[in-house]
Amino acid sequence: MADVHLKSVRKSYGSVLALSEINIQIPSGDFFTLLGPSGCGKTTLLRAIAGFHAHDSGEIVVNGTDIGRLPAHKRNVGMVFQDYAVFPHVSVRDNVSFGLKERKVPKAEITRRVDEILDKVQLRPFAERMPHALSGGQQQRVGLARALVVQPTLLLMDEPLSNLDAKLRVDLRRELRSVQQSMNMTTVYVTHDQEEALAMSDTVCVMYGGVIQQAAAPWEIYHRPANRFVAAFVGSNNFLPIVDGTVAGVTVPLPADVPAKGAELALRPENLAIVTGTVPDGMVGLPATVDQVAFTGREISVALHLSDGQEVQAICEPDEALLSLPHGSAAQLCFDPAKAQVFEADVTGRRLA
């Protein structure tokens, strides 16, 4: 296990600042996910921890020791790559044992540890197979086993599931999380998939422009985003301009510090209701026109536009009456003000409520 502390880590490529004053505390045993769009700095940060990229300044402290200037092979860090990186010419067993042989571990100990980790990742029956005879998910588990068998202080994973199909990705993320929890291994995981991050992590760290926007538990990230970028990137959201205390001409309850202009009301699609009659008590109703209704099995997706032309998406429980609404129907888009949020109208505008 490892307690990780990144202190004022910076990295630039010429005039481009890839990492700006990164300060992170990762508790021992935590599954810590770096989440963000391409180019946000998450992979650069992971590779700085691994020792593949030299950072310009700051400290990378693991269990009280700054490893930031050590070469990669002396950091005792396990790495799982996006492209599996298995050796195609040797068996599963030989792939997994490679790092132990390099460390001159006794043969009997190698056999014991390889068998043990193959059991963990459910590959023991495939120990003598060649990589070409394995599925993509099995090859990725070989990469995981090879990283874990050397008993690293810290496990790093760089988008390890992105090359897999959707169903296999869901299945394998459960397996990865199960193995990580059973070994209580401190893990730093990189992904651009928000659902993956929410489902797997103890802590989600959202990055944008080389800056940490928010690092918190998945529930906190989703329900109490620190700024507009986090609210927009994690899950779906409707952002409606606020003008002089109104949204699409309707007065809504707002916090006292909301400016007359330059703020937006954020409404999660699942927190919206479509009403064709009277607005329920305690709700706010925005007059809207139905553009499209789509049934997806467990829910109904409704596209509407407000009186000022703003487009809105709502997610509702299955309802035949709602499904039968024709294009152009008049409706009230209703929401509970307590579930609405207000942000400054900027890419990373802070949350006002």
C-alpha positions as CSV (number, residue, x, y, z in Angstrom):
1,M,0.0,0.0,0.0
2,A,1.1,3.6,-0.6
3,D,0.2,7.0,0.6
4,V,0.8,9.4,-2.4
5,H,1.3,13.2,-2.1
6,L,1.9,15.3,-5.2
7,K,3.1,18.8,-4.2
8,S,3.0,21.7,-6.7
9,V,3.9,19.5,-9.7
10,R,4.3,21.4,-13.0
11,K,5.1,20.2,-16.5
12,S,5.3,22.2,-19.7
13,Y,6.1,21.4,-23.3
14,G,7.6,24.5,-24.7
15,S,5.0,27.3,-24.3
16,V,2.3,24.8,-23.5
17,L,1.6,24.3,-19.7
18,A,0.5,20.6,-19.4
19,L,0.3,20.5,-15.6
20,S,-0.2,23.6,-13.4
21,E,0.6,23.4,-9.7
22,I,-0.9,19.9,-9.1
23,N,-1.5,19.2,-5.5
24,I,-3.1,15.9,-4.6
25,Q,-3.2,13.7,-1.5
26,I,-4.1,10.0,-2.3
27,P,-4.8,7.9,0.8
28,S,-3.4,4.4,1.0
29,G,-5.6,1.8,-0.7
30,D,-7.6,4.4,-2.6
31,F,-8.8,3.9,-6.2
32,F,-8.1,7.4,-7.5
33,T,-9.2,8.2,-11.0
34,L,-8.0,11.0,-13.2
35,L,-10.9,12.0,-15.4
36,G,-11.1,14.6,-18.2
37,P,-11.1,15.2,-22.0
38,S,-8.2,14.5,-24.3
39,G,-5.4,17.0,-23.7
40,C,-6.4,17.9,-20.1
41,G,-3.1,16.6,-18.6
42,K,-4.3,13.3,-17.0
43,T,-1.9,11.0,-18.9
44,T,1.0,13.4,-18.5
45,L,0.4,13.4,-14.7
46,L,0.2,9.6,-14.7
47,R,3.4,9.3,-16.6
48,A,5.1,11.8,-14.4
49,I,4.3,9.6,-11.4
50,A,5.6,6.5,-13.3
51,G,8.8,8.2,-14.2
52,F,8.2,8.1,-18.0
53,H,8.0,11.9,-18.2
54,A,10.2,14.2,-16.1
55,H,8.2,17.0,-14.4
56,D,9.6,20.5,-14.3
57,S,9.1,21.2,-10.6
58,G,7.4,19.9,-7.5
59,E,7.5,16.7,-5.5
60,I,6.1,13.2,-6.0
61,V,6.1,11.7,-2.6
62,V,5.2,8.1,-1.9
63,N,5.2,6.8,1.7
64,G,7.1,9.9,2.7
65,T,9.9,9.6,0.1
66,D,10.2,11.9,-2.9
67,I,10.5,9.5,-5.9
68,G,10.2,12.3,-8.5
69,R,13.9,12.2,-9.6
70,L,14.3,8.4,-9.5
71,P,14.4,6.5,-12.8
72,A,11.2,4.7,-13.7
73,H,12.7,1.2,-12.9
74,K,13.5,2.2,-9.3
75,R,10.1,3.6,-8.3
76,N,8.5,0.1,-7.7
77,V,5.4,1.2,-9.6
78,G,3.2,-1.2,-11.6
79,M,1.9,0.0,-14.9
80,V,-1.0,-1.3,-17.0
81,F,-1.2,0.2,-20.5
82,Q,-4.0,0.9,-22.9
83,D,-2.7,-1.5,-25.6
84,Y,-2.1,-4.5,-23.3
85,A,1.7,-4.5,-24.0
86,V,1.9,-8.3,-23.6
87,F,4.8,-10.2,-25.2
88,P,3.3,-12.0,-28.1
89,H,6.0,-14.7,-28.4
90,V,5.8,-16.2,-24.9
91,S,3.0,-17.8,-22.8
92,V,0.8,-16.2,-20.3
93,R,2.9,-17.7,-17.5
94,D,6.1,-16.3,-19.0
95,N,4.5,-12.9,-19.5
96,V,3.5,-12.7,-15.9
97,S,6.8,-14.0,-14.5
98,F,9.0,-11.6,-16.6
99,G,9.3,-9.0,-13.9
100,L,10.1,-11.5,-11.2
101,K,12.9,-13.1,-13.3
102,E,14.4,-9.7,-13.9
103,R,14.5,-9.2,-10.1
104,K,16.3,-12.6,-9.7
105,V,13.4,-14.0,-7.5
106,P,14.0,-17.7,-6.7
107,K,12.3,-20.1,-9.1
108,A,10.0,-21.7,-6.5
109,E,8.9,-18.2,-5.3
110,I,8.2,-17.2,-8.9
111,T,5.9,-20.2,-9.4
112,R,4.0,-19.6,-6.2
113,R,3.5,-15.9,-6.9
114,V,2.5,-16.3,-10.5
115,D,0.0,-19.0,-9.7
116,E,-1.4,-16.8,-6.9
117,I,-1.9,-13.8,-9.2
118,L,-3.3,-15.8,-12.1
119,D,-5.9,-17.1,-9.7
120,K,-6.7,-13.5,-8.7
121,V,-7.3,-12.5,-12.3
122,Q,-9.0,-15.8,-13.2
123,L,-6.4,-16.8,-15.7
124,R,-4.9,-20.0,-14.1
125,P,-6.5,-22.3,-16.7
126,F,-4.9,-20.2,-19.5
127,A,-1.4,-20.2,-18.0
128,E,0.3,-22.0,-20.9
129,R,-1.6,-20.3,-23.7
130,M,0.0,-17.8,-26.1
131,P,-1.5,-14.3,-26.2
132,H,-2.9,-14.7,-29.7
133,A,-5.2,-17.4,-28.3
134,L,-6.7,-15.0,-25.7
135,S,-9.5,-12.5,-26.0
136,G,-8.9,-8.8,-25.6
137,G,-10.2,-8.9,-22.0
138,Q,-8.0,-11.8,-21.1
139,Q,-4.9,-10.1,-22.6
140,Q,-5.7,-7.0,-20.5
141,R,-5.8,-9.2,-17.4
142,V,-2.4,-10.6,-18.4
143,G,-1.1,-7.1,-18.3
144,L,-2.7,-6.5,-14.9
145,A,-1.3,-9.7,-13.5
146,R,2.2,-8.8,-14.8
147,A,2.0,-5.4,-13.0
148,L,0.7,-6.9,-9.8
149,V,2.9,-9.9,-9.4
150,V,6.0,-7.8,-8.6
151,Q,4.0,-6.4,-5.6
152,P,4.4,-2.7,-6.6
153,T,4.0,0.1,-4.0
154,L,1.6,1.8,-6.4
155,L,-0.5,0.6,-9.4
156,L,-1.0,2.9,-12.4
157,M,-3.5,2.2,-15.2
158,D,-3.6,4.3,-18.4
159,E,-7.1,3.9,-20.0
160,P,-6.8,0.0,-19.9
161,L,-10.3,-0.7,-21.0
162,S,-10.7,1.8,-23.9
163,N,-9.9,-0.8,-26.6
164,L,-12.6,-3.2,-25.5
165,D,-16.2,-3.4,-26.6
166,A,-18.9,-1.9,-24.3
167,K,-20.1,-5.1,-22.6
168,L,-16.6,-6.4,-22.0
169,R,-15.5,-3.0,-20.6
170,V,-18.3,-3.2,-18.0
171,D,-17.5,-6.8,-17.1
172,L,-13.7,-6.1,-16.8
173,R,-14.1,-2.9,-14.8
174,R,-15.9,-5.0,-12.1
175,E,-13.0,-7.5,-12.2
176,L,-10.3,-4.8,-12.0
177,R,-12.1,-3.1,-9.0
178,S,-12.5,-6.5,-7.3
179,V,-8.8,-7.3,-7.6
180,Q,-7.8,-3.8,-6.5
181,Q,-10.0,-4.0,-3.4
182,S,-8.9,-7.6,-2.5
183,M,-5.3,-6.5,-2.6
184,N,-6.0,-3.0,-1.0
185,M,-3.7,-1.6,-3.7
186,T,-3.3,2.2,-4.1
187,T,-4.3,2.8,-7.7
188,V,-4.2,5.8,-10.0
189,Y,-6.4,5.2,-13.0
190,V,-6.7,7.4,-16.1
191,T,-9.9,7.5,-18.2
192,H,-12.1,9.9,-20.2
193,D,-15.2,7.7,-19.6
194,Q,-17.2,9.4,-16.9
195,E,-19.4,6.4,-16.2
196,E,-16.3,4.2,-15.7
197,A,-14.9,6.8,-13.3
198,L,-18.0,7.0,-11.2
199,A,-18.5,3.3,-11.1
200,M,-15.0,2.3,-10.1
201,S,-13.5,5.0,-8.0
202,D,-13.1,6.0,-4.4
203,T,-12.0,9.4,-5.6
204,V,-12.6,11.1,-8.9
205,C,-10.2,13.9,-9.9
206,V,-11.6,16.0,-12.8
207,M,-9.0,17.8,-14.8
208,Y,-9.2,20.5,-17.5
209,G,-6.4,22.6,-19.0
210,G,-3.7,21.0,-16.8
211,V,-5.6,22.1,-13.7
212,I,-7.5,20.0,-11.1
213,Q,-11.1,21.3,-11.2
214,Q,-12.3,19.0,-8.4
215,A,-11.2,15.9,-6.5
216,A,-13.9,14.2,-4.4
217,A,-16.0,11.1,-4.0
218,P,-18.2,10.1,-7.1
219,W,-21.4,11.2,-5.3
220,E,-19.9,14.6,-4.5
221,I,-18.6,15.1,-8.0
222,Y,-22.0,14.3,-9.6
223,H,-24.3,16.0,-7.1
224,R,-22.2,18.9,-5.9
225,P,-19.8,19.8,-8.8
226,A,-17.4,22.6,-7.9
227,N,-17.8,24.5,-11.1
228,R,-19.5,24.5,-14.5
229,F,-16.9,22.4,-16.2
230,V,-17.4,19.5,-13.8
231,A,-21.1,19.9,-14.0
232,A,-21.0,19.7,-17.8
233,F,-18.4,16.9,-18.1
234,V,-19.7,14.5,-15.5
235,G,-23.2,13.4,-16.6
236,S,-25.6,15.4,-18.7
237,N,-26.8,18.8,-17.8
238,N,-29.0,21.6,-19.2
239,F,-27.6,25.1,-18.8
240,L,-30.2,27.9,-19.1
241,P,-29.2,31.6,-19.0
242,I,-30.4,33.6,-16.1
243,V,-31.4,37.2,-17.0
244,D,-32.6,39.5,-14.2
245,G,-33.7,36.6,-12.0
246,T,-35.7,34.8,-14.7
247,V,-35.2,31.8,-16.9
248,A,-37.0,31.9,-20.2
249,G,-39.1,34.7,-18.7
250,V,-40.1,32.8,-15.6
251,T,-39.0,34.0,-12.2
252,V,-37.1,31.3,-10.3
253,P,-35.8,31.1,-6.7
254,L,-32.1,32.0,-6.8
255,P,-29.3,32.6,-4.3
256,A,-28.6,36.2,-3.3
257,D,-25.2,36.5,-5.0
258,V,-26.5,35.7,-8.5
259,P,-25.6,38.6,-10.9
260,A,-28.2,40.1,-13.2
261,K,-26.4,38.5,-16.2
262,G,-23.5,36.1,-16.6
263,A,-25.0,33.1,-14.7
264,E,-26.7,29.9,-15.7
265,L,-29.2,27.5,-14.1
266,A,-28.1,23.9,-14.3
267,L,-30.8,21.2,-14.4
268,R,-29.9,17.5,-14.6
269,P,-32.2,15.7,-17.2
270,E,-33.4,13.1,-14.6
271,N,-34.5,15.9,-12.3
272,L,-37.0,17.3,-14.8
273,A,-40.7,16.3,-15.2
274,I,-43.0,16.9,-18.1
275,V,-46.4,18.1,-17.1
276,T,-49.3,18.9,-19.4
277,G,-51.6,20.2,-16.7
278,T,-51.1,22.2,-13.5
279,V,-47.6,22.6,-12.1
280,P,-47.3,20.6,-8.8
281,D,-46.8,22.5,-5.5
282,G,-43.2,23.3,-4.7
283,M,-42.1,23.0,-8.4
284,V,-41.2,25.6,-10.9
285,G,-42.7,25.2,-14.4
286,L,-41.1,26.6,-17.6
287,P,-43.5,26.7,-20.6
288,A,-42.0,24.4,-23.3
289,T,-42.8,22.7,-26.6
290,V,-42.2,19.0,-27.1
291,D,-39.8,18.2,-30.1
292,Q,-39.2,14.5,-29.7
293,V,-40.0,11.6,-27.4
294,A,-37.9,8.4,-27.4
295,F,-38.5,5.2,-25.5
296,T,-35.3,3.4,-24.5
297,G,-36.8,0.6,-22.3
298,R,-36.0,1.7,-18.7
299,E,-36.6,5.4,-19.4
300,I,-38.1,8.0,-21.8
301,S,-35.9,10.7,-23.3
302,V,-37.7,13.9,-24.2
303,A,-36.3,16.8,-26.2
304,L,-38.0,20.1,-25.8
305,H,-37.4,23.8,-26.4
306,L,-38.4,26.7,-24.2
307,S,-40.2,29.9,-25.1
308,D,-36.8,31.7,-25.7
309,G,-35.7,28.8,-28.0
310,Q,-33.4,27.1,-25.5
311,E,-33.2,23.3,-26.1
312,V,-33.6,21.0,-23.1
313,Q,-33.3,17.3,-22.6
314,A,-35.4,15.5,-19.9
315,I,-35.1,11.9,-18.7
316,C,-38.4,10.5,-17.3
317,E,-39.7,7.1,-16.1
318,P,-41.6,5.1,-18.7
319,D,-45.1,6.4,-19.1
320,E,-47.4,5.6,-22.1
321,A,-49.2,9.0,-21.8
322,L,-45.9,10.8,-22.1
323,L,-44.8,8.5,-25.0
324,S,-47.9,9.4,-26.9
325,L,-47.3,13.2,-26.8
326,P,-47.1,14.4,-30.4
327,H,-44.4,16.7,-31.8
328,G,-45.3,20.3,-31.0
329,S,-47.3,19.6,-27.9
330,A,-47.3,22.3,-25.2
331,A,-46.1,21.3,-21.8
332,Q,-44.6,22.6,-18.6
333,L,-41.0,21.6,-17.9
334,C,-41.0,21.2,-14.1
335,F,-38.2,21.0,-11.5
336,D,-37.7,21.2,-7.8
337,P,-35.6,24.4,-7.1
338,A,-33.7,22.5,-4.4
339,K,-32.2,20.2,-7.1
340,A,-31.2,23.1,-9.4
341,Q,-27.7,24.6,-9.3
342,V,-26.4,28.0,-10.4
343,F,-23.0,28.6,-12.0
344,E,-21.1,31.6,-13.4
345,A,-21.5,31.5,-17.2
346,D,-17.9,30.6,-17.9
347,V,-16.2,27.3,-18.9
348,T,-14.9,26.8,-15.3
349,G,-17.4,29.2,-13.7
350,R,-17.8,28.6,-10.0
351,R,-20.9,27.2,-8.5
352,L,-23.1,29.9,-6.8
353,A,-25.6,27.5,-5.3
